[in-house]
Amino acid sequence: MSDKKITSSVKKDMKTRKFKMGGYSLIVTVLFVAVVIILNIGVSKLPVSMIQKDITSDKVYEISDLSKSIAEKLDEEVIIYWIVTEGKEDVNLQHFLERYDELSGYIKLERVDPTQYSKFVNDIAMAENLDTVTDNSLYIVCDERARFIKRDMLYSQDYVDGYGSDVELYFYGDSCITSALDYVAFGTSANMYILNGHGEGIMSSDYVQAIEKLNINIKDLSIVTEGTIPEDADILFLCAPEGDISREEEALIFDFLQKGGKLMAVTYPTDGDEHHNIEELMNYYGVTAVPGYVMEGDSSLIAGNTPAVMITGYTDHKIVEPIANAGYYVMLFAPQGLVVNSDLRDTLSVTPLLISSPSAYIKSKMTNSYDKKDGDITGQFAYAVAIDETVDGVNSKIVWVASDAILDDNMNEMVSGGNQEVLLNSLSYLTQGEDGNLAIHPKNLKYEYLFFNGSQGTILSIIVIGVIPLIYGCIGLVIYFKRKKK
């Protein structure tokens, strides 16, 4: 066939309806692919929070309001170095950091591969007295201040049944990073001295780590041996002492408070005069402890089968209001009842925090019988109070929790951290006042799985494998016969 005939044939084919439709389809396809590519590029530039929805039950990747408010105050660049080897990324941390990076233009997230930047990572290890820096650790820097967060600090395990067969994993990314951010950007920190020498209770490592995340430095203090309270003390902590403080200690603590000091007091309930000097100090600040042990008379607030174990009520104070709003509980065992004095001086304010129902009653002695008897004192009692006094511009604060159960790990686990949050919020209130930053609750990583029984699985299989393909097949046949008729 000659070139002329070939050219003529091609021109003829190009004028056919089939060729024109094919060309149109090609153009549409090219345009569609181009639009998809442009859309993908555009969407990839959008903030992670806009294109990835957090549907986890505990909102694991959602940034707390506290973190947002601190980020909004930034006026200097804060760099978050994410130390991780390629392929060893912690998915939870990665998703969270991507969102955290978007909180402020002053926050800069930089990924550091320890194999490529070994000197930088080794310098961090030396500064932190570590043999090595594990993957998914964080190093947060602002100007001359820095805070290192080990990967282990980002997670905590709770053994729900006590035997390790049912484990709940908690993610502390929000609280750890925000605490570090608050410290490096604003220098927020406080010194808390735990008084000893009176048979004090011992806080678990979980409680200690949670307090340190508030940028509170924990130190021990024996006033008996030191004879004074250190000048750098911001808070004194009475940590569930079995015995009483001495008259000399009472006088020093009183003087500390009069000069603007803060006191956190967690005490054992007593049925006598075991804490005479502690209670005398508290009475001066408007609170009287009722001898004995509170039993809850409202069955809806009793945990288990005994009125000695109770779920507390809340007031609207800043310390406990966030806990109530989040739906968490506080559980105590036979706490001591506190009553606010009626004759408070004008400079003094006392607010109950945790309260009983009006049907609660006092057992003067801890016996095997918790039942209410004639003569038992009945009424509504406080289990914890916040005390605030300002005299000549000097402000003193006290938070008193009259139950050592607030420090008990087992009870804290039973209420998903509600007890611990009371303590943390109290310490934050003492160090920073009404405008202080409250504790951030950890996120539970125990996912809820969707299970199907045998019949449900069969029905689902029939729908997915049979019904849906059949519907699409019928639609295709209808379209085919319609086009054929044309």
C-alpha positions in Angstrom: 0.0 0.0 0.0 1.3 3.4 -1.0 2.0 6.2 1.5 -0.8 8.2 -0.1 -3.3 5.5 0.6 -2.1 5.1 4.1 -2.4 8.8 4.8 -5.9 8.8 3.2 -6.9 5.9 5.3 -5.7 7.5 8.6 -7.5 10.8 7.8 -10.6 8.8 7.1 -10.4 6.9 10.4 -9.8 10.2 12.3 -13.1 11.5 11.0 -15.1 8.5 12.3 -17.3 8.8 15.4 -15.4 6.0 17.1 -12.1 7.8 16.8 -13.6 11.1 18.0 -15.1 9.3 21.1 -11.7 7.6 21.7 -9.9 10.9 21.6 -12.4 12.5 23.9 -12.1 9.6 26.4 -8.3 9.9 26.3 -8.4 13.7 27.0 -10.9 13.2 29.8 -8.7 10.4 31.3 -5.6 12.6 31.1 -7.4 15.5 32.7 -8.8 13.2 35.5 -5.4 11.9 36.3 -4.0 15.4 36.4 -6.7 16.6 38.8 -6.2 13.5 41.0 -2.4 14.3 41.2 -3.0 18.0 41.9 -5.6 17.1 44.6 -3.2 14.6 46.2 -0.4 17.2 46.3 -2.8 19.7 47.8 -4.2 17.4 50.4 -0.8 16.3 51.5 0.0 19.9 52.4 -3.1 20.2 54.7 -2.6 19.9 58.5 -2.7 16.3 59.7 -5.6 17.1 62.0 -7.7 17.9 59.0 -7.0 14.8 56.9 -6.7 12.2 59.7 -9.6 11.8 62.1 -8.9 10.4 65.6 -11.6 7.7 66.1 -9.9 5.9 69.0 -12.2 5.5 72.0 -9.9 7.5 74.3 -8.9 10.1 71.7 -5.3 9.0 71.9 -4.0 11.5 69.3 -6.2 14.5 70.4 -4.2 17.4 71.9 -5.5 18.6 75.3 -6.8 22.1 75.8 -4.0 22.7 78.3 -1.4 21.9 75.7 -3.0 24.2 73.2 -3.2 27.0 75.7 0.5 26.7 76.6 1.5 26.5 72.9 -0.5 29.7 72.2 1.7 31.5 74.8 5.0 30.7 73.0 7.1 33.6 71.8 10.3 31.6 71.2 11.2 28.7 69.0 10.9 25.3 70.7 12.5 22.4 68.8 11.3 18.8 69.5 14.0 16.4 68.4 12.5 13.0 67.7 15.3 10.5 67.9 14.4 7.4 65.9 16.1 5.0 63.4 14.5 4.6 60.0 11.8 1.8 60.2 11.6 1.8 64.0 9.0 4.6 64.4 6.4 4.4 67.2 3.1 4.9 65.3 1.3 6.3 68.3 4.1 8.8 69.0 4.4 9.7 65.3 0.7 10.5 64.9 0.7 12.6 68.1 3.9 14.5 67.2 2.5 15.4 63.7 -0.5 17.0 65.4 1.6 18.6 68.1 3.8 20.3 65.5 0.8 22.1 64.2 -0.1 23.8 67.5 2.2 26.8 67.0 4.5 28.3 64.4 7.1 28.4 67.2 7.1 24.6 67.5 9.5 22.8 65.2 9.6 19.0 64.9 12.9 17.6 63.7 13.6 13.9 63.2 17.1 12.7 64.1 18.4 9.3 63.0 21.0 8.2 65.6 23.0 6.4 62.9 23.4 9.6 60.9 23.8 12.1 63.8 25.6 9.9 66.3 27.6 12.7 67.9 24.4 14.7 68.6 22.8 11.7 70.2 25.9 10.7 72.1 26.1 14.2 73.6 22.5 13.8 74.8 23.4 10.4 76.4 26.4 11.9 78.2 24.3 14.9 79.5 21.7 12.5 80.8 24.1 9.9 82.2 22.8 7.2 79.9 24.7 4.4 78.1 22.5 4.9 75.0 19.5 6.8 73.8 16.6 4.5 72.8 14.6 4.9 69.7 11.5 7.2 70.0 13.0 9.3 72.7 12.5 13.1 72.6 14.9 16.0 73.3 13.1 19.3 73.6 15.1 22.5 73.5 14.4 26.2 73.8 17.2 28.7 74.1 19.5 27.4 77.0 16.9 25.0 78.6 16.4 21.4 77.5 14.4 18.4 78.7 15.0 14.8 77.7 12.1 12.3 77.5 12.9 8.6 77.4 10.6 6.4 75.4 9.8 4.5 78.6 8.3 7.6 80.1 5.7 7.9 77.4 4.0 4.6 78.4 2.8 2.9 81.5 1.2 -0.5 82.1 -1.5 -1.4 84.6 -2.3 -5.0 85.4 -6.1 -4.8 85.7 -6.6 -8.3 87.3 -3.4 -8.3 89.4 -2.0 -11.4 87.5 -0.8 -9.8 84.3 -3.4 -11.5 82.1 -5.4 -8.3 81.5 -3.1 -5.4 80.8 -4.0 -1.8 80.1 -1.4 0.4 78.3 -1.5 4.1 78.9 0.1 6.8 76.6 1.6 9.8 78.4 2.7 11.7 75.3 0.5 14.7 75.9 1.5 15.3 79.5 5.2 14.5 79.0 5.7 16.8 76.0 3.6 19.6 77.4 5.4 19.5 80.7 8.7 19.7 79.0 7.5 22.5 76.7 6.3 24.4 79.7 9.7 24.0 81.4 12.0 24.9 78.5 9.9 27.8 77.2 8.8 29.4 80.5 11.1 27.9 83.2 8.2 26.6 85.1 9.3 24.4 88.1 8.9 24.1 91.8 10.6 22.4 94.8 8.5 20.1 97.0 9.9 18.8 100.3 8.3 15.7 101.7 8.5 15.8 105.5 9.8 12.6 107.1 10.4 11.3 110.6 6.7 10.5 111.4 6.2 7.1 109.7 5.2 8.7 106.4 3.7 6.6 103.6 5.8 5.9 100.5 4.6 7.0 97.2 4.9 4.5 94.3 7.2 5.3 91.4 4.1 5.9 89.2 3.0 8.7 91.5 6.5 10.1 91.7 6.9 10.2 87.9 3.5 11.8 87.5 4.5 14.6 89.9 7.8 15.1 88.2 5.9 15.6 84.9 4.4 18.7 86.5 8.0 20.1 86.7 8.0 19.6 90.5 11.3 18.6 92.0 10.8 16.2 94.9 13.1 16.3 97.9 13.1 14.9 101.5 13.2 17.0 104.6 13.5 16.2 108.3 12.7 19.4 110.1 13.8 17.7 113.4 17.4 17.3 112.2 17.6 20.3 109.9 15.9 22.7 112.4 14.6 24.8 109.5 12.7 24.8 106.2 14.9 25.4 103.2 14.5 28.8 101.5 13.9 27.2 98.1 10.9 25.3 99.4 7.7 26.0 97.4 5.6 23.2 98.8 5.7 21.1 102.0 4.1 17.7 101.7 2.7 15.8 104.7 2.7 12.3 103.1 0.3 10.2 105.2 2.3 10.3 108.5 1.3 7.7 111.1 2.6 9.9 113.9 2.1 13.6 114.7 4.4 16.5 114.0 6.1 18.1 117.1 5.2 21.5 118.5 8.5 22.9 117.0 7.6 21.5 113.6 4.1 22.9 113.8 5.5 26.4 114.6 8.0 26.2 111.6 5.3 25.1 109.2 3.0 27.8 110.5 5.7 30.4 109.9 6.3 29.0 106.4 2.6 29.4 105.6 2.5 32.9 107.0 5.3 33.9 104.6 3.4 32.6 101.6 4.3 28.9 101.6 2.1 26.1 100.3 1.2 22.9 102.1 -0.1 19.6 100.7 -1.4 17.4 103.5 -2.5 13.7 103.1 -3.4 12.2 106.4 -4.6 8.9 107.9 -8.0 9.0 109.4 -7.8 8.7 113.2 -10.3 8.0 116.0 -8.5 9.8 118.7 -5.8 12.5 119.3 -3.0 10.9 117.2 -2.7 14.0 115.0 -3.3 16.7 117.6 -0.7 19.2 116.3 -1.6 18.7 112.7 -5.3 19.1 113.4 -4.6 22.2 115.6 -2.7 23.8 112.6 -5.6 23.0 110.3 -8.2 24.3 112.8 -6.4 27.7 112.7 -7.0 27.6 108.9 -10.7 26.9 109.3 -11.1 23.1 109.2 -12.0 20.7 111.9 -11.4 16.9 111.7 -14.2 14.8 113.1 -12.7 11.8 115.0 -13.6 8.5 113.4 -14.2 7.0 110.0 -16.8 8.1 107.5 -19.2 5.4 106.1 -21.3 6.2 103.0 -25.1 5.9 103.6 -26.1 6.4 99.9 -26.0 3.0 98.2 -25.4 4.6 94.8 -22.0 5.8 96.1 -20.9 2.6 97.7 -18.3 0.7 95.8 -18.6 -3.1 96.5 -20.4 -4.5 99.5 -19.2 -2.2 102.2 -20.1 1.4 103.1 -16.4 1.9 104.0 -15.4 1.9 100.3 -17.0 4.9 98.5 -17.2 6.9 95.4 -16.9 10.6 96.4 -19.0 13.5 95.3 -17.4 16.7 93.8 -17.7 20.4 94.2 -17.1 22.9 91.4 -13.6 23.9 92.5 -10.9 24.0 89.8 -9.0 21.0 91.3 -11.8 18.5 90.9 -14.1 20.1 88.3 -12.1 18.7 85.3 -12.1 15.2 86.9 -15.9 15.3 87.2 -16.4 16.7 83.7 -14.3 14.0 82.2 -16.4 11.3 83.9 -13.7 9.9 86.2 -14.3 8.7 89.8 -12.4 9.1 93.1 -12.5 6.1 95.4 -11.6 6.2 99.1 -11.6 3.8 102.1 -13.1 5.0 105.4 -11.8 8.6 105.2 -11.9 11.1 108.0 -14.7 13.6 107.9 -13.8 17.3 107.7 -16.0 20.2 108.6 -15.5 23.8 107.6 -15.6 26.1 110.7 -18.5 28.6 110.8 -16.4 31.5 112.1 -13.9 32.0 109.3 -12.0 35.3 109.3 -12.5 37.6 106.4 -9.1 36.9 104.9 -9.7 33.1 104.8 -11.5 31.0 102.2 -12.1 27.2 102.6 -13.7 25.2 99.8 -14.6 21.5 100.1 -13.3 19.4 97.2 -14.5 15.8 97.7 -17.7 15.3 99.7 -20.0 12.6 101.0 -23.7 12.4 100.6 -25.9 13.9 103.3 -26.7 10.3 104.6 -23.1 9.5 105.5 -22.3 8.7 109.1 -19.2 8.4 111.4 -18.0 5.2 113.1 -15.9 6.3 116.1 -14.0 3.0 116.0 -13.0 0.8 113.1 -14.7 -2.5 113.8 -16.0 -5.5 111.8 -19.4 -3.9 111.7 -19.9 -0.9 109.4 -23.7 -0.7 110.0 -25.2 2.5 111.2 -26.1 2.6 114.9 -28.0 4.9 117.1 -25.7 7.7 118.2 -23.6 7.7 115.1 -23.0 11.3 113.8 -24.8 11.7 110.5 -24.5 14.4 107.8 -22.5 15.5 104.8 -18.7 15.6 105.3 -15.8 16.8 103.2 -12.9 14.4 102.6 -10.7 17.0 101.0 -10.6 20.8 101.2 -8.7 23.7 99.6 -7.7 26.5 101.9 -6.7 30.0 100.7 -5.7 33.1 102.7 -4.2 36.4 101.7 -3.0 38.8 104.3 -1.2 42.1 103.4 -0.7 40.7 99.9 0.9 37.5 101.1 -1.0 34.4 99.8 -0.9 31.0 101.6 -2.5 27.8 100.3 -3.3 24.4 101.7 -4.9 21.3 100.3 -5.9 18.7 102.8 -7.0 15.2 101.8 -8.1 13.2 104.9 -7.5 9.7 103.4 -4.2 8.0 102.5 -6.2 6.0 99.9 -5.6 8.9 97.5 -2.1 7.5 97.3 -3.0 3.9 96.9 -2.1 2.4 93.5 -4.8 -0.3 93.6 -7.6 2.1 94.3 -6.2 4.5 91.7 -6.2 1.8 89.0 -9.8 0.9 89.9 -10.9 4.4 89.0 -8.6 4.8 85.9 -6.3 7.3 87.6 -9.0 9.6 89.2 -7.3 9.5 92.6 -3.9 10.4 91.3 -5.4 13.2 89.3 -6.8 14.8 92.5 -3.2 14.9 93.9 -1.7 16.2 90.7 -4.3 18.9 90.3 -3.9 19.9 93.9 -0.1 20.3 93.5 -0.6 22.3 90.3 -3.0 24.5 92.1 -0.6 25.1 95.0 2.3 26.0 92.7 0.5 28.1 90.2 -2.8 29.1 91.7 -6.1 29.6 89.9 -4.4 30.1 86.6 -2.1 27.1 87.0 -1.8 24.3 84.5 -3.7 21.2 85.7 -2.6 17.6 85.1 -3.2 16.0 81.7 -4.9 12.6 81.9 -3.1 9.7 80.1 -4.7 8.0 77.1 -5.8 4.4 77.4 -4.5 2.3 74.4 -6.6 -0.7 75.2 -8.6 -0.9 71.9 -12.1 -2.2 71.7 -12.2 -5.0 69.1 -15.3 -5.9 67.0 -16.2 -9.6 67.3 -18.7 -11.6 65.3 -20.2 -15.0 66.3 -20.5 -17.8 63.8 -23.9 -16.9 62.3 -23.0 -13.2 62.1 -19.8 -14.1 60.3 -21.7 -16.3 57.8 -24.2 -13.5 57.1 -21.4 -10.9 56.6 -19.5 -13.3 54.2 -22.7 -13.8 52.1 -23.2 -10.1 51.9 -19.6 -9.3 51.0 -18.9 -12.3 48.7 -22.3 -12.8 47.1 -24.9 -10.0 47.5 -22.7 -7.0 46.8 -21.0 -8.5 43.6 -24.5 -9.6 42.4 -25.9 -6.1 42.8 -22.9 -4.6 40.8 -23.4 -7.4 38.2 -27.1 -6.5 37.7 -26.3 -2.8 37.4 -23.7 -3.7 34.7 -26.2 -5.8 32.8 -28.8 -3.0 32.8 -26.3 -0.5 31.5 -25.1 -3.0 28.8 -28.6 -3.7 27.4 -29.5 0.0 27.4 -26.4 0.9 25.4 -27.0 -2.0 23.0 -30.5 -0.7 22.2 -29.0 2.6 21.2 
